[in-house]
């Protein structure tokens, strides 16, 4: 059942009252599979890390999920701009599901919609994962699904079978970040064969970094000989996550295919759809290994250290510059998929996407911890939306 978004002022009060400054409380869990939405001011008021970057977070609705939008503001419509044009924000409800990585962006655009419409446009956002989001979306259960990878053939076929037509829109760039505990000085850079040896299906049962040395040497890693004799405590997303799929694509798939192995990670690690729990896992072991979206790394740099990636041209750290220019090997595009029927039948959906692609909407990408698309890709997304 869809649940209306909290109004900005009420949600902010409830969030502060219930959660204080605790970023890991369930009320501010950015990856909770329940329908969530952040207060309208969260894009600028979320607690900052030492680096001065807000943690991506969402605020859960109350037990009933029936809080009504505020009556303040303009009420029905508001003027905005998308590449210089006016936007009319229609009153109504929009349901967004999908990627926990993209969820903070959609939450912040939803906050903006609530603020600009005086609460008339209520956007509910949940983040069960890219795969689960496509399953709901292609079954007709959501207006929009967030995705940290493109739709795959099976998902596209499911949408086609159910008569769900959609438009794919790029909204941001992310750098999948491989991380460890900040005190782990033994590991600063890894290559793809090294990651395969540590996390691929052939590493099942290996309990220490050094257990993977022989396999790393076999697959020609330049870093395996330096693996420390320390516990290998792995935390990462599960198979429902687009971040899991992206990691397999980046670090596992090619070697697995060449060696006749499963294109999957080892199964014996701590997996969760909740990025905050993954961060906790990385922080909890001095010799940890894990992976999250760049926004979660940026927000939690005091709790984990990014491992540089060597894809053949030397070690490269994830930064805004390296992600934008593609020199960081694990850069990826983030998307929203919009049901064209929902946009046609529900003016609130169309106006929400108009706002999403406007300078105001895309302006929250950096606030959420991600990297802005280049201007030509922004225009391509707007053109695709206009031509739907």
Secondary structure as the mmCIF struct_conf table of DSSP 4:
data_model
#
loop_
_struct_conf.conf_type_id
_struct_conf.id
_struct_conf.beg_label_comp_id
_struct_conf.beg_label_asym_id
_struct_conf.beg_label_seq_id
_struct_conf.end_label_comp_id
_struct_conf.end_label_asym_id
_struct_conf.end_label_seq_id
HELX_LH_PP_P HELX_LH_PP_P1 UNK A 4 UNK A 7
HELX_RH_AL_P HELX_RH_AL_P1 UNK A 8 UNK A 19
TURN_TY1_P TURN_TY1_P1 UNK A 20 UNK A 21
TURN_TY1_P TURN_TY1_P2 UNK A 23 UNK A 24
BEND BEND1 UNK A 25 UNK A 25
HELX_RH_3T_P HELX_RH_3T_P1 UNK A 26 UNK A 28
TURN_TY1_P TURN_TY1_P3 UNK A 30 UNK A 31
BEND BEND2 UNK A 33 UNK A 34
STRN STRN1 UNK A 36 UNK A 36
TURN_TY1_P TURN_TY1_P4 UNK A 40 UNK A 41
HELX_RH_AL_P HELX_RH_AL_P2 UNK A 42 UNK A 45
BEND BEND3 UNK A 46 UNK A 46
HELX_LH_PP_P HELX_LH_PP_P2 UNK A 47 UNK A 47
STRN STRN2 UNK A 48 UNK A 48
TURN_TY1_P TURN_TY1_P5 UNK A 50 UNK A 51
BEND BEND4 UNK A 52 UNK A 52
STRN STRN3 UNK A 54 UNK A 54
HELX_LH_PP_P HELX_LH_PP_P3 UNK A 55 UNK A 56
STRN STRN4 UNK A 60 UNK A 60
BEND BEND5 UNK A 63 UNK A 64
HELX_LH_PP_P HELX_LH_PP_P4 UNK A 67 UNK A 70
BEND BEND6 UNK A 71 UNK A 71
BEND BEND7 UNK A 73 UNK A 73
BEND BEND8 UNK A 75 UNK A 76
STRN STRN5 UNK A 81 UNK A 82
TURN_TY1_P TURN_TY1_P6 UNK A 83 UNK A 84
STRN STRN6 UNK A 85 UNK A 86
BEND BEND9 UNK A 91 UNK A 91
STRN STRN7 UNK A 92 UNK A 98
HELX_RH_AL_P HELX_RH_AL_P3 UNK A 100 UNK A 116
TURN_TY1_P TURN_TY1_P7 UNK A 117 UNK A 119
STRN STRN8 UNK A 121 UNK A 125
BEND BEND10 UNK A 128 UNK A 128
HELX_RH_AL_P HELX_RH_AL_P4 UNK A 130 UNK A 138
TURN_TY1_P TURN_TY1_P8 UNK A 139 UNK A 140
BEND BEND11 UNK A 143 UNK A 143
STRN STRN9 UNK A 144 UNK A 147
BEND BEND12 UNK A 148 UNK A 149
HELX_RH_AL_P HELX_RH_AL_P5 UNK A 153 UNK A 161
TURN_TY1_P TURN_TY1_P9 UNK A 162 UNK A 163
STRN STRN10 UNK A 166 UNK A 175
STRN STRN11 UNK A 177 UNK A 180
TURN_TY1_P TURN_TY1_P10 UNK A 182 UNK A 183
TURN_TY1_P TURN_TY1_P11 UNK A 185 UNK A 186
BEND BEND13 UNK A 188 UNK A 188
STRN STRN12 UNK A 189 UNK A 191
HELX_RH_AL_P HELX_RH_AL_P6 UNK A 192 UNK A 199
STRN STRN13 UNK A 200 UNK A 200
HELX_RH_3T_P HELX_RH_3T_P2 UNK A 201 UNK A 203
TURN_TY1_P TURN_TY1_P12 UNK A 204 UNK A 205
STRN STRN14 UNK A 208 UNK A 208
HELX_RH_3T_P HELX_RH_3T_P3 UNK A 209 UNK A 212
HELX_RH_AL_P HELX_RH_AL_P7 UNK A 213 UNK A 218
TURN_TY1_P TURN_TY1_P13 UNK A 219 UNK A 220
BEND BEND14 UNK A 222 UNK A 223
HELX_RH_3T_P HELX_RH_3T_P4 UNK A 224 UNK A 226
BEND BEND15 UNK A 229 UNK A 230
STRN STRN15 UNK A 231 UNK A 231
STRN STRN16 UNK A 233 UNK A 236
TURN_TY1_P TURN_TY1_P14 UNK A 239 UNK A 240
HELX_RH_AL_P HELX_RH_AL_P8 UNK A 242 UNK A 247
HELX_RH_PI_P HELX_RH_PI_P1 UNK A 248 UNK A 252
HELX_RH_AL_P HELX_RH_AL_P9 UNK A 253 UNK A 259
TURN_TY1_P TURN_TY1_P15 UNK A 260 UNK A 260
BEND BEND16 UNK A 263 UNK A 264
STRN STRN17 UNK A 265 UNK A 265
BEND BEND17 UNK A 267 UNK A 267
BEND BEND18 UNK A 269 UNK A 269
STRN STRN18 UNK A 270 UNK A 271
BEND BEND19 UNK A 273 UNK A 273
HELX_RH_AL_P HELX_RH_AL_P10 UNK A 275 UNK A 284
TURN_TY1_P TURN_TY1_P16 UNK A 286 UNK A 287
STRN STRN19 UNK A 288 UNK A 292
HELX_RH_AL_P HELX_RH_AL_P11 UNK A 294 UNK A 299
TURN_TY1_P TURN_TY1_P17 UNK A 300 UNK A 303
STRN STRN20 UNK A 305 UNK A 306
HELX_LH_PP_P HELX_LH_PP_P5 UNK A 307 UNK A 307
STRN STRN21 UNK A 308 UNK A 310
BEND BEND20 UNK A 311 UNK A 313
STRN STRN22 UNK A 315 UNK A 316
HELX_RH_AL_P HELX_RH_AL_P12 UNK A 320 UNK A 325
TURN_TY1_P TURN_TY1_P18 UNK A 326 UNK A 326
BEND BEND21 UNK A 328 UNK A 328
TURN_TY1_P TURN_TY1_P19 UNK A 329 UNK A 330
STRN STRN23 UNK A 331 UNK A 339
HELX_RH_AL_P HELX_RH_AL_P13 UNK A 340 UNK A 345
HELX_RH_AL_P HELX_RH_AL_P14 UNK A 347 UNK A 356
TURN_TY1_P TURN_TY1_P20 UNK A 357 UNK A 357
BEND BEND22 UNK A 358 UNK A 358
HELX_RH_AL_P HELX_RH_AL_P15 UNK A 359 UNK A 362
TURN_TY1_P TURN_TY1_P21 UNK A 363 UNK A 369
STRN STRN24 UNK A 371 UNK A 371
HELX_LH_PP_P HELX_LH_PP_P6 UNK A 372 UNK A 374
HELX_RH_AL_P HELX_RH_AL_P16 UNK A 375 UNK A 386
TURN_TY1_P TURN_TY1_P22 UNK A 387 UNK A 387
#
